[in-house]
Amino acid sequence: MTTGSNGPQDETPEPGTPGGPGPFSEEEIAAVTGPGPADELDELEAASIEEDSDEAPPDLETSFEKLLSKSRKLSTDRIRTVIESVLFVAERPLSVDELYMATGIERELIAEALNQLSGIHRDGISGIVLYEVAGGWQFRTDPHSGEYVRRYLRVKPQRLTRAAVETLAIIAYRQPVTRPEIEDIPGVDCGAVIKALMDRKLVKILGKREEVGRPILYGTSREFLEFFALKDLSALP
């Protein structure tokens, strides 16, 4: 409000302009939104949320039956691409059974697709190699390209000390094995090495031997097989 020659003047902004009243009256707004009080709106929102929460989760068995029916209609080429896609996004090796549960494709057809993919994605031919490792199948980068991949990712190669390699070899070939049986390596702090291997999840505790003192039994883990790209322990050199 300012003072002019004719006295005080009202400078209230026009309706619909910044700082002024809205372009619609309260009566017009009520006609559109309804006159219900705020607590009525809260009840409606709560009822809507409750309706959503009451929705039953999909029947997994029914869904899998539908998946089975759909998978039976897939061509050989399509089966191969489905398995390839699932393996590509998997963060760990997948077994045939896991692939079956994920796709509904018959296990025999999955095995055939894996055989085909092994020929396509093989060492020296493809930059992405399919490995049978740790009881499953997994895509990995071509080992011959490792230097370039590590440079791009700016990561150092994972290395084990000589003591760790020797300790790991004893555990791998003699498991289940106790700490005294591992301590054949002279000049090595066996406890520290075992702890380091366990921290890297290459070694795990299998249990305790049923004898005096019940010493702890150590063995290799699934991660050990993955680290060395081994199908299983029978693949040890």
N, C-alpha and C positions, 0 to 999 in steps of 0.2 A: 504494500500500500504506500503511495506517495502523496505528497501534498501539492496541489496546484493552485492556480489562481481561483478556481471555483470550489475549493475545499477538497476534502478527502475523496479519492476515487477508488473503486473496487477493481483490482487487477487480477481477479480469479481467472486462471487459464480456461480456455474454451474446452468443452467436453471432447474427449478423445485425443487431446494433446498432452504432451508430457507434463505431469504435475496436476492435470485437471481430472475431472471425473470421467469415468468410462463412458463409451458411446451408448451403453445400454443401461436402462434403469434397473433397480432392484426387482421391480415387478416383472420386467421382461426376462431377466435372468432366472427368476423363480419359475416362470412359465416353461422354460426349457429344461432346467435341471430338476424341477420338482421341489416342493417345499419341505421335504423330509428333514428332520433334525440331524445333527452330526452323528449322534449315537446310532441312528437308523442306518446311516452309511457304513459305519463301523461294523454293524451286524451283517450287512450285505457282503462286505469284503471278507469278513470272517467265514460266512457261509460259503463264499466262492472258494476260499482257500481250503475249507474242509471238504468241499466236493472234489477238488483236485487231489487231496491227500487220500480220499477214499477210493481213488481209481486203482483197480487191482493191477499188480504187475503182470507183464505178459507171461503166459504159460510157457515156460521154457521147453517142456516136453512137446507141446503142440508146435512151437516154433521150430524145434529140431526136426520134427516129423515133416514139416513143410520144407525145411532145408534139404532133407533127404530126398523128398520128391523132386525138388528143383534140381538137385545135383545129379540125379539119374538121367536128366535130359541133356547134360553138358557133353559137348564133343571132346575128343581127346586133346585137341589144341586148347580148348577153353579150360579144361581141367589143369593142364600144365600152367597156363597163365594165372589161374586162381592160386595154385600152390606157390608159384613164384612170387605172387603179390603178398601172400601171408608171410612167407619166409622173409621177404624184404623188410617188412615192418616189425618183425619179431626182434626183441632185444636179447634173446638167448636161443640156444638150439631147441628145436621143436621135434618131438618124436612123431612117428606115424600116427599113433593114437591121438596125440594132441592136434595134429592136422585134421584127423577125422572128425574130432569134436568141433573144430573150428569151421569146417567146410561141409561136412556131411557126405563127402566123397568116399566111396568104398576104399578100404585100405589097400587092396590089390591095385586099384587104379592110381592111388597116391604113390605107391612104390614104383609103378611104371613111370609116372610123371617125374619122380625124383631121379630115376635112372636117365631119363631124357635130359633133365636139367643139368645133371652131372656132366653130360657130354657137351652141353652148350656152355656152361660156366665152369670151365676147367682151367687148371694152372697153365699159364703160358698162352692161352687162347683168349681169355676174357679178363677184364679188369676186376670183375666180381666173380669170385670162385665159390662154388658150393662145397662145403665140407661136411662129412659125417663125423660129428664130434660130440663127445659126452652123452652118447645114447640118443642123439638127435641130429638134426640137419640145420646148418646155419650158413648164411652168405657172409663172406669176408673179402676184404680187398686182396688183390693179387700180391703175394709176399714179395715178388720182384719189384713191386712199385712202392714198397714200404717207405723207402727213403723220401720219395716225393710226397707221399701222403703225410708223413710226419712233419715235413718241412712246411706244408700248407697249414696243417693244424697247429704247428708250433709246439709240438710235444716231443719229449725225449723217449727213445726206446726203453722199454721196461727190461731191466737187467737184474740178474741175481748175482750175488757174490759167489766166489768159489766155494766158500764154506756152506752157503745156502744150497748150492747145486748138489754138493756131496751129501749133505744132510737129507735133502729131498730125495736123492737117489736111493739112499738107504731105506727111507720110509716107504717109497714107492715099491721097491722090490721085496721088502721084508714085511710089509704091513699084514696084520696089525702088529705094531712094535712098541716096546716101552722105551723110556728115556735111557736107561742104562744100556740097552742094546744099540742105541743110536750113538752113544758116546765113544765109539771106536775111533772117531776122527781125532787125532792128536792136536793139541794146541788150539782147540775151538771151544768157545763157550756155548755148549750145546743148548742150554736153556734159552739164551738170548736169540740164537738162530731159530729155534722152534717157535718162539714167540713172534719173531719177525715173519716167519712163514704163515703162522696162524693169522697175523694181522692182515696179510695179503690174501687170506682165505684159500691158500694152496694146501694147507694141512688142517685137519680137524681131529677132535677127540672122538674115538669110536666107542669108548667105554672103559672098563677096568678089568684087568686080568684077575681071575679067581685064584689067587695065591696069597701068601703072607704079605701084608702091606698093601695089597690090591693096587699095584702100580697102574697108572693111566696108559691106555693104548692109543697110539696115534696112527693115522692113515691119511691118504690123500683125499681131496674133495672133488666135487664136480668141476669147480673152478680150475683145479689142476689139469683136468682133461681138456678144458676149454683153452687154457693158457698154452698148452703144448699141442693143441689141435689133434688130440687123440680120440679115437672112436670109443675105446674103453681101455682097461688096464692090460688086456691081452695084446694091445698094439704097442706096448712098451718095447723099445729096441733091445 
